């Protein structure tokens, strides 16, 4: 039945919301969090792996991240990946663990991160609008094929629009919360 899309669309929007949440986790907010390392990938055992798969990541205080690899062989690879990343952090390798000191962010850095959050939230909303466009097309095609009535098409489009508004609101809420966290430091 063509109305199947109304059950698929929420899943697509939830996936897009999850992607946005993960994008936000990796942004600096002025405090050290293990999630800052989520985007970092390390060459280990012949393949690229997330750092959390090859090391234990902890934050003993709000300004420090400690990375303790499961294997001492991965220490240099982790250090190399941190230096090559866009995190802007200098790793301190003592031979057993890597310590990262998170410096205080300047006002300009905070504003840049807030601008990045805004850009990512807009991108997430555009993705959601594309899902709406696909859903509306689905309902129009079904109505043209005479598998649903005009009223069913309109109900489907209304439901999709309501879902879009709901998910755009969730994205805005997450973006506002993260922006506030960044500005407060």
C-alpha positions in Angstrom: 0.0 0.0 0.0 1.4 3.5 -0.9 0.7 4.9 2.6 3.7 2.8 3.7 5.8 6.0 3.4 4.2 7.5 6.4 5.8 4.8 8.5 9.2 5.1 6.8 9.5 8.9 7.0 9.8 9.1 10.8 12.6 6.6 10.7 14.5 8.7 8.2 14.0 11.8 10.2 15.1 10.0 13.4 18.3 8.9 11.7 19.0 12.5 10.5 18.4 13.7 14.1 20.8 11.1 15.4 23.5 12.1 12.9 23.1 15.8 14.0 23.4 14.8 17.7 26.6 12.9 16.9 27.9 15.9 15.0 27.3 18.1 18.1 29.0 15.7 20.4 32.3 16.2 18.6 32.3 20.0 18.9 34.3 21.7 21.6 32.3 23.4 24.2 35.1 24.6 26.5 34.9 21.4 28.6 36.8 18.2 28.0 34.5 15.3 27.0 35.4 11.8 25.7 32.9 12.5 22.8 35.5 15.0 21.4 37.5 12.0 20.3 34.6 10.3 18.5 35.6 11.6 15.0 39.2 10.6 15.5 40.3 7.5 13.6 43.6 5.7 14.1 45.5 3.2 12.0 45.5 0.0 14.0 45.7 -3.7 13.1 45.8 -2.8 9.4 42.7 -0.6 9.3 41.3 2.7 10.3 39.5 2.4 13.7 37.8 4.9 16.0 40.1 5.8 18.9 37.5 4.5 21.4 38.0 1.0 19.9 41.7 1.0 20.6 41.9 3.0 23.8 40.2 4.0 27.0 39.2 7.6 27.0 38.5 9.5 30.3 38.3 13.0 31.6 39.7 13.3 35.1 38.9 17.0 35.2 37.0 19.5 33.0 40.2 20.6 31.2 41.9 17.2 30.6 41.3 14.2 28.4 43.4 11.1 29.1 43.7 8.4 26.4 45.1 5.1 27.5 45.6 2.6 24.6 44.8 -1.1 25.1 48.1 -1.8 23.3 51.3 0.3 23.8 51.9 -0.1 20.0 48.9 2.2 19.3 50.3 5.1 21.4 52.2 6.7 18.5 49.4 6.2 16.0 46.9 7.9 18.4 49.3 10.8 18.9 49.8 11.1 15.2 46.1 11.1 14.6 45.5 13.9 17.2 48.2 16.1 15.6 46.7 15.6 12.1 43.2 16.3 13.3 41.5 19.7 13.3 41.0 19.5 17.1 43.9 22.0 17.6 45.2 20.1 20.7 48.8 19.2 21.5 49.1 15.6 22.8 51.4 15.0 25.8 52.7 11.4 25.5 54.4 10.0 28.7 54.9 6.5 27.2 51.8 5.0 28.7 49.0 7.5 28.2 48.3 10.6 26.2 47.1 13.7 28.0 45.3 16.4 26.2 44.8 19.8 27.9 41.8 21.7 26.7 42.7 25.4 26.6 40.1 28.0 27.4 38.3 29.2 24.3 38.4 32.8 23.3 35.2 34.7 22.4 36.1 34.5 18.7 36.5 30.7 18.9 33.2 30.4 20.7 31.5 32.5 18.0 33.0 30.3 15.3 31.7 27.2 16.9 28.3 28.7 17.3 28.3 29.6 13.6 29.3 26.0 12.8 26.5 24.7 15.0 24.0 26.9 13.1 25.4 25.7 9.7 25.1 22.0 10.8 21.6 22.5 12.1 20.6 24.2 8.8 22.1 21.2 6.9 20.1 18.8 9.1 16.9 20.7 8.4 17.6 20.7 4.7 17.9 16.9 4.9 14.6 16.7 6.7 13.0 18.9 4.0 14.3 16.6 1.4 12.5 13.7 3.2 9.3 15.8 3.1 9.8 16.4 -0.6 10.2 12.7 -1.3 7.1 12.0 0.9 5.0 14.5 -0.9 6.0 13.1 -4.3 5.2 9.6 -3.0 1.7 10.7 -2.1 1.2 12.6 -5.4 2.4 9.6 -7.4 0.0 7.3 -5.5 -2.9 9.6 -6.1 -2.1 9.8 -9.8 -1.9 6.0 -10.0 -5.4 6.0 -8.3 -4.2 3.8 -5.4 -5.2 6.5 -2.9 -7.8 9.2 -2.9 -7.2 12.9 -3.1 -8.2 13.2 0.6 -5.7 10.5 1.6 -3.0 12.3 -0.3 -3.8 15.6 1.5 -3.9 13.8 4.9 -0.5 12.2 4.1 1.0 15.5 3.1 -0.3 17.1 6.3 1.1 14.4 8.4 4.5 14.7 6.7 4.4 18.5 7.2 3.6 18.0 10.9 6.5 15.5 11.3 8.8 18.0 9.5 7.9 20.8 12.0 8.4 18.4 14.9 11.9 17.4 13.8 12.9 20.9 12.8 11.9 21.9 16.4 14.0 19.1 17.9 17.0 20.2 15.7 16.6 23.8 16.8 16.4 22.8 20.4 19.6 20.8 20.2 21.4 23.5 18.4 20.2 26.2 20.9 21.3 24.0 23.8 24.7 23.4 22.4 25.2 27.0 21.4 24.3 28.1 25.0 26.8 25.5 26.4 29.5 26.8 24.1 28.9 30.5 24.9 28.9 29.8 28.7 32.0 27.7 28.5 
